[in-house]
């Protein structure tokens, strides 16, 4: 599916369009809706009755060599005083506590290392990170394993460890091949260094290379955007992610007064359209608003993890875990001082401390329905209505008739047989569409967090 069924406007919003969207929508509930849990539930109780035959494992590394101007992830610059080594010791303690809470038969169907920048760790530390994942019960050489990296940390010794340990996908955060655009995003880098990193990745023979690029950077032109895309395409990456630039509170760009002018949304939509069409013309299939996959990319085999229904185990600061009744994690922050304090608390945690959930959001039946619909319909292939009926015993229109009708009236959504699918226009407005499904409780919690 190429999602080219409707043309995209250049700066003209459809009738009934909601206000400009300012956040990625990739998970629900949003992390800023999580709150401290009182009392803190034991992990053994949370996981006692959960299906554990197809779990996802995520390990978070909250360190970067530099903080990009647009970044609102849970990360800090540097790891002074052997902090990375102490962090791994704490990660081992947490892994021990979490593994005790899972059934002996628990199986992981997929794994990922994110951050931050996992490859900020040394080669030896990356090897140790893989050991922790293996001790959790994940067979890294048998399941899809994705790792995030930056050009400056994608060194030959680190890549050798990752390739040896079974990494099937490496995602490189390039953001722009244009040095002027990169500086405007507070991501200073030399193109020659980016190209050298890409060559090292290809030499490591990891099956799937993904390149992240950003559009909507201040001063970026259609010409510089297409040139950046062409520079990426020269490496024939199996995947490309195109991210719109958002200027969020507490980020570097926000502090510098960066952000949209009155025509920014229109320019960003135009750059999205140009990038989408350019990749489709180059033989890529659109999987979602952001994700494009090369039509002849290698098949990595079956992946039986379903994000709508299967559980997730997250280890480390910034990592979230999902059960059917509760989504939980550690505290979240963007401000550098708060991030440092949370990491210090994590590193000091005992095995007993890690046996309980700290912050989270209860997943009621209503929240679960919203999550299932949102995470299904935002994919270009859409949502089989039968899957929703099987999960919740009703047609989605019975629960979300107002929202679905509104999207159809805007030209964002169509019904094709037993499948609800976004049009090309709907995919373009994915980040506006998603928040319309947020519950009043989640909206209130997010607003309260932003107002702190």
Number of C-alpha atoms within 10 A of each C-alpha: 10 18 23 14 11 12 11 20 14 15 14 12 18 14 9 10 14 12 8 13 16 14 15 16 18 13 13 20 24 17 23 19 19 23 19 15 15 9 9 13 15 14 18 17 12 18 20 12 12 15 16 21 16 19 24 23 24 24 26 23 29 27 22 22 16 15 20 19 23 22 21 18 18 25 27 24 16 15 18 7 8 8 15 20 16 16 21 20 16 21 26 22 20 25 24 18 20 21 18 14 18 21 16 10 9 16 19 26 24 22 23 21 26 19 25 25 24 24 28 26 21 17 18 11 18 21 16 17 20 21 16 22 23 14 13 21 16 23 20 22 14 14 20 20 23 22 21 22 25 21 21 15 20 22 18 16 14 20 25 19 19 24 18 12 18 19 27 21 22 25 20 25 18 25 22 30 23 19 16 18 24 23 17 16 26 17 19 16 18 16 17 11 12 19 17 14 22 21 13 17 23 15 12 18 14 18 19 22 22 23 26 18 22 24 26 26 26 18 11 21 15 18 10 17 24 16 15 22 22 16 16 21 16 8 14 16 21 20 23 25 22 20 17 22 22 23 23 19 15 16 21 19 20 15 13 9 9 19 18 16 9 8 9 16 19 17 21 21 22 20 23 25 18 16 19 25 16 15 20 18 11 14 14 24 21 28 19 23 25 19 19 23 21 18 14 10 15 10 8 12 9 9 11 14 17 13 16 17 17 19 23 23 23 24 26 24 26 25 23 21 19 23 20 18 16 18 21 25 26 24 23 20 20 18 16 15 10 15 21 19 12 18 22 15 11 21 22 14 15 13 17 11 14 22 22 22 22 20 22 24 22 17 17 12 12 11 19 20 19 22 21 19 21 24 18 21 23 24 19 23 18 22 22 18 19 15 15 18 12 10 14 16 10 13 15 18 12 8 14 14 12 10 14 17 15 14 20 15 14 15 17 23 22 18 15 10 8 11 15 21 23 28 23 25 23 26 25 21 21 24 20 20 22 23 18 14 20 18 14 9 12 21 18 13 18 17 13 12 14 10 7 5
